[in-house]
């Protein structure tokens, strides 16, 4: 295991999240595992997206808040916070329509809209440096290392 610069790796991951428009969300409840592509924004390393509170993914996250997110060579293990109505989060209301103008203005604000904030626990970025390697970021402990 090789120690890495936490701030540098975190900045690289934040930039990658900002650039990507879609991310795969995996949820699980009981023996039922599902995955789907979501539009998202990020606030630093946190990933924000909205859904209908009656959706399968919302029900699964309510039962089991442990989720996984994947985009390209980036994998995130996170805990989902069921925040509430999207309009209650200023950054989401401001930034989501900028990133998704076709959705941001058309997306209805209904009583069933639910904002999810994914709080990352472990982030892994795959690299090939003459051999396969993973750069790992642990936001809760501010650790960064390569395995």
Rosetta silent file (secondary structure, phi, psi, omega in degrees, C-alpha in Angstrom):
SEQUENCE: XXXXXXXXXXXXXXXXXXXXXXXXXXXXXXXXXXXXXXXXXXXXXXXXXXXXXXXXXXXXXXXXXXXXXXXXXXXXXXXXXXXXXXXXXXXXXXXXXXXXXXXXXXXXXXXXXXXXXXXXXXXXXXXXXXXXXXXXXXXXXXXXXXX
SCORE:     score description
SCORE:     0.000 S_00000001
   1 L     0.000  130.544 -178.665    0.000    0.000    0.000 S_00000001
   2 E  -113.830  127.022  178.489    1.356    3.380   -1.064 S_00000001
   3 E   -68.899  142.473  177.824    0.185    6.612    0.609 S_00000001
   4 L  -124.343  164.725  177.299   -1.229    9.282   -1.729 S_00000001
   5 L   -76.077  114.036 -176.113   -2.026   12.984   -1.388 S_00000001
   6 H   -59.112  -50.161 -176.015   -5.648   13.111   -0.169 S_00000001
   7 H   -61.962  -40.055 -179.698   -6.448   16.616   -1.471 S_00000001
   8 H   -65.702  -45.829  179.191   -5.015   15.912   -4.922 S_00000001
   9 H   -67.485  -40.881  177.999   -6.941   12.657   -5.356 S_00000001
  10 H   -60.415  -42.666  179.175  -10.146   14.197   -3.964 S_00000001
  11 H   -63.455  -40.425  178.205   -9.865   17.097   -6.453 S_00000001
  12 H   -63.231  -42.062  179.892   -9.370   14.657   -9.345 S_00000001
  13 H   -68.134  -43.735  177.275  -12.449   12.665   -8.312 S_00000001
  14 H   -57.365  -44.248 -179.856  -14.588   15.802   -7.844 S_00000001
  15 H   -62.419  -43.559  178.774  -13.619   16.969  -11.337 S_00000001
  16 H   -61.375  -42.969  178.912  -14.506   13.577  -12.835 S_00000001
  17 H   -64.207  -40.577  179.533  -17.913   13.656  -11.106 S_00000001
  18 H   -63.352  -39.880 -176.758  -18.614   17.209  -12.355 S_00000001
  19 H   -70.004  -35.832 -175.615  -17.793   16.289  -15.962 S_00000001
  20 L   -80.466  136.414  179.957  -19.973   13.193  -16.108 S_00000001
  21 L   -90.251  -26.866 -176.537  -23.687   13.649  -16.650 S_00000001
  22 E  -124.803  150.181  178.732  -24.733   10.126  -15.749 S_00000001
  23 E  -142.296  147.875  177.938  -23.803    7.731  -12.987 S_00000001
  24 E   -92.064  127.521  178.656  -24.962    4.184  -12.249 S_00000001
  25 E  -107.324  127.359  174.785  -26.742    3.788   -8.908 S_00000001
  26 E  -114.981  132.628  179.363  -27.002    0.337   -7.320 S_00000001
  27 E  -130.829  162.023 -178.112  -29.378   -0.305   -4.444 S_00000001
  28 E  -151.536  138.031  171.109  -30.360   -3.403   -2.516 S_00000001
  29 E  -145.425  130.862 -175.202  -33.095   -4.455   -0.132 S_00000001
  30 L    60.213 -131.746  178.745  -33.563   -8.020    0.987 S_00000001
  31 L   -97.410   10.738 -174.787  -32.405  -10.256   -1.858 S_00000001
  32 E  -104.051  110.145  178.617  -33.354   -7.725   -4.547 S_00000001
  33 E  -108.115  133.791  179.033  -30.432   -5.829   -6.093 S_00000001
  34 E  -135.932  156.724  176.698  -31.048   -3.236   -8.806 S_00000001
  35 E  -141.686  147.084  178.590  -28.977   -0.759  -10.815 S_00000001
  36 E  -156.774  158.368  178.703  -29.934    2.143  -13.036 S_00000001
  37 E   -87.705  134.675 -177.412  -28.407    5.171  -14.703 S_00000001
  38 E  -126.893  149.049  167.584  -29.116    8.499  -12.980 S_00000001
  39 E   -83.827  138.950 -174.611  -28.516   12.173  -13.754 S_00000001
  40 L  -146.221  164.093  164.398  -26.573   13.722  -10.890 S_00000001
  41 E  -127.240  168.765  175.201  -24.649   16.700   -9.623 S_00000001
  42 E  -130.062  150.829  174.693  -21.979   16.695   -6.978 S_00000001
  43 E  -120.205   92.192 -170.774  -21.187   18.872   -4.010 S_00000001
  44 L    67.484 -124.512  179.238  -17.547   18.081   -3.486 S_00000001
  45 L   -90.822  -10.429  177.581  -17.454   14.306   -3.138 S_00000001
  46 E   -75.371  141.686  179.280  -21.146   14.030   -2.279 S_00000001
  47 E  -110.983  130.563 -178.059  -23.413   12.939   -5.137 S_00000001
  48 E  -119.477  136.931  176.119  -26.934   14.389   -5.356 S_00000001
  49 E  -153.570  163.265  179.834  -29.853   13.125   -7.438 S_00000001
  50 E  -122.763  160.096  179.949  -33.610   13.124   -7.223 S_00000001
  51 E  -156.420  175.431  174.003  -36.279   10.512   -7.678 S_00000001
  52 E   -84.053  130.503 -176.163  -39.916    9.826   -6.930 S_00000001
  53 L   -63.292  -14.087  178.316  -40.295    8.775   -3.294 S_00000001
  54 L   -92.742   -0.933 -177.381  -42.571    5.916   -4.485 S_00000001
  55 L   -70.499  159.501  177.617  -39.879    4.462   -6.786 S_00000001
  56 H   -59.569  -43.639 -178.357  -38.249    1.100   -6.178 S_00000001
  57 H   -62.359  -39.503  178.919  -34.853    2.743   -5.603 S_00000001
  58 H   -65.364  -42.065  178.713  -36.310    5.078   -2.969 S_00000001
  59 H   -64.770  -39.999  178.772  -37.992    2.176   -1.196 S_00000001
  60 H   -64.958  -43.353 -179.387  -34.764    0.156   -1.303 S_00000001
  61 H   -67.316  -29.561  176.870  -32.701    3.067    0.087 S_00000001
  62 H   -67.701  -38.994  179.235  -35.233    3.563    2.861 S_00000001
  63 H   -76.755  -39.216 -177.251  -34.808   -0.083    3.872 S_00000001
  64 L  -140.519  101.339 -175.494  -31.040   -0.215    3.230 S_00000001
  65 L   -75.098   -3.426  177.775  -29.209    3.122    2.837 S_00000001
  66 E   -77.675  123.459 -176.746  -25.958    1.469    1.690 S_00000001
  67 E  -131.989  167.840  173.257  -25.545    2.145   -2.028 S_00000001
  68 E  -130.719  143.585  177.408  -22.896    1.957   -4.729 S_00000001
  69 E  -126.191  141.422 -179.615  -22.277    4.441   -7.542 S_00000001
  70 E  -139.660  136.122  171.130  -20.162    3.795  -10.623 S_00000001
  71 E  -146.277  123.417 -178.146  -18.993    5.960  -13.496 S_00000001
  72 L    50.035 -117.941 -176.088  -16.286    4.821  -15.901 S_00000001
  73 L   -99.137   19.065 -176.496  -13.321    3.699  -13.762 S_00000001
  74 E  -114.478  129.027  177.825  -14.677    5.215  -10.534 S_00000001
  75 E  -125.358  133.174 -177.322  -16.563    3.217   -7.880 S_00000001
  76 E  -124.899  124.705  169.120  -18.147    4.802   -4.797 S_00000001
  77 E   -96.278  128.312 -173.220  -19.465    3.023   -1.711 S_00000001
  78 E  -145.554  169.547  171.514  -21.822    5.429    0.042 S_00000001
  79 E  -112.864  131.097 -178.341  -24.671    5.913    2.462 S_00000001
  80 E   -88.004  128.752  171.928  -27.844    7.449    1.062 S_00000001
  81 E  -103.366  120.077  175.409  -29.501   10.289    2.932 S_00000001
  82 E   -82.683   92.452 -168.600  -33.149   10.719    1.983 S_00000001
  83 E   -67.978  -42.812 -173.868  -32.973   14.502    2.261 S_00000001
  84 E   129.293 -151.886 -178.124  -36.539   15.489    1.452 S_00000001
  85 L   -68.346  137.298  179.101  -37.905   17.820   -1.233 S_00000001
  86 H   -56.066  -35.237 -177.171  -35.305   19.039   -3.758 S_00000001
  87 H   -64.753  -12.472  177.571  -36.434   22.652   -3.313 S_00000001
  88 H   -83.384    0.712 -178.183  -35.087   22.469    0.257 S_00000001
  89 L  -123.204  103.824 -172.829  -31.492   22.212   -1.022 S_00000001
  90 H   -58.213  -42.994 -178.744  -30.232   25.501   -2.524 S_00000001
  91 H   -63.773  -43.067 -179.912  -27.212   24.039   -4.320 S_00000001
  92 H   -62.186  -46.628 -179.045  -29.299   21.333   -6.003 S_00000001
  93 H   -63.443  -34.468 -179.900  -31.942   23.817   -7.153 S_00000001
  94 H   -78.893  -44.533 -170.295  -29.251   26.151   -8.515 S_00000001
  95 H   -90.030  -31.592 -178.009  -26.865   23.629  -10.124 S_00000001
  96 H   -59.844  -46.838  178.419  -29.100   20.827  -11.435 S_00000001
  97 H   -65.627  -25.581  176.724  -30.798   23.019  -14.088 S_00000001
  98 H   -69.569  -43.307 -178.285  -27.389   24.299  -15.194 S_00000001
  99 H   -76.322  -33.030 -177.497  -26.062   20.792  -15.788 S_00000001
 100 L  -129.431   70.099 -177.424  -29.359   19.472  -17.185 S_00000001
 101 H   -58.363  -31.430  179.761  -31.256   22.379  -18.773 S_00000001
 102 H   -72.732  -21.173  178.399  -33.582   19.937  -20.532 S_00000001
 103 H  -104.902  -36.893 -174.227  -34.524   18.346  -17.176 S_00000001
 104 H   -59.431  -37.409  179.851  -34.029   21.152  -14.703 S_00000001
 105 L   -87.999  -28.412 -178.266  -36.843   23.287  -16.041 S_00000001
 106 L   -87.149  -19.492 -176.345  -39.116   20.391  -17.004 S_00000001
 107 L   -68.828  116.875 -176.175  -38.625   18.438  -13.805 S_00000001
 108 L   -73.693  146.090  172.883  -41.792   18.959  -11.773 S_00000001
 109 L   -96.830   95.519 -179.050  -41.678   19.880   -8.122 S_00000001
 110 L  -113.389  166.207  178.601  -44.309   17.535   -6.796 S_00000001
 111 L   -61.936  -17.518 -178.758  -44.977   16.268   -3.280 S_00000001
 112 L   -94.485   -2.193  177.185  -43.412   12.956   -4.330 S_00000001
 113 E   -69.254  137.565 -178.311  -40.026   14.406   -5.405 S_00000001
 114 E  -135.747  126.887  175.772  -37.206   13.215   -3.162 S_00000001
 115 E   -91.304  132.459  176.573  -33.622   14.436   -3.077 S_00000001
 116 E  -112.623  133.868  173.611  -30.980   11.844   -2.251 S_00000001
 117 E  -115.539  118.463  178.764  -27.520   12.811   -1.004 S_00000001
 118 E   -91.297  116.594  178.806  -24.923   10.055   -1.289 S_00000001
 119 E   -95.541  109.421 -175.402  -22.281   10.407    1.425 S_00000001
 120 E   -69.618  139.354  175.966  -19.182    8.523    0.229 S_00000001
 121 E  -105.670  -39.089 -179.648  -17.456    6.106    2.564 S_00000001
 122 E  -149.182  130.174  179.690  -14.897    4.675    0.138 S_00000001
 123 E  -122.459  131.521  179.821  -14.028    5.775   -3.392 S_00000001
 124 E  -124.038  130.906  179.066  -11.860    3.712   -5.711 S_00000001
 125 E  -117.328  117.264 -178.773  -10.352    4.923   -8.974 S_00000001
 126 E   -76.353  138.077  175.813   -8.906    2.238  -11.240 S_00000001
 127 E  -136.633  151.684  170.327   -5.580    2.962  -12.893 S_00000001
 128 E  -115.488  109.914 -176.979   -3.250    0.977  -15.074 S_00000001
 129 L  -120.081   55.179 -173.288    0.308    1.948  -14.175 S_00000001
 130 L    86.020  -15.835  174.824    2.154   -0.888  -15.860 S_00000001
 131 L  -159.186  159.139  178.410   -0.076   -3.127  -13.760 S_00000001
 132 E   -63.985  139.967  177.585   -3.638   -2.802  -12.418 S_00000001
 133 E  -149.476  156.558  174.771   -3.975   -0.520   -9.371 S_00000001
 134 E  -121.856  126.460  169.394   -6.693    1.178   -7.351 S_00000001
 135 E   -91.519  123.584 -172.621   -6.346    4.661   -5.891 S_00000001
 136 E  -113.767  134.243  177.144   -8.520    4.638   -2.795 S_00000001
 137 E  -121.090  129.024  176.553  -10.009    7.648   -1.009 S_00000001
 138 E  -116.845   93.424 -174.333  -11.640    7.343    2.416 S_00000001
 139 L   -59.170  -33.756 -177.342  -13.402   10.682    3.053 S_00000001
 140 L   -67.995  -27.311 -178.607  -14.348    9.961    6.680 S_00000001
 141 L  -112.953    0.275 -177.570  -10.707    9.464    7.693 S_00000001
 142 L    55.572   39.000  178.033   -9.086   11.682    5.015 S_00000001
 143 E  -103.328  143.450  174.228   -6.937    8.771    3.881 S_00000001
 144 E  -139.122  133.690 -178.051   -5.709    8.215    0.332 S_00000001
 145 E  -158.057  164.011  178.532   -3.628    5.290   -0.819 S_00000001
 146 E  -113.553  134.679  174.992   -2.875    3.015   -3.777 S_00000001
 147 L  -124.872    0.000    0.000   -3.358   -0.739   -3.707 S_00000001
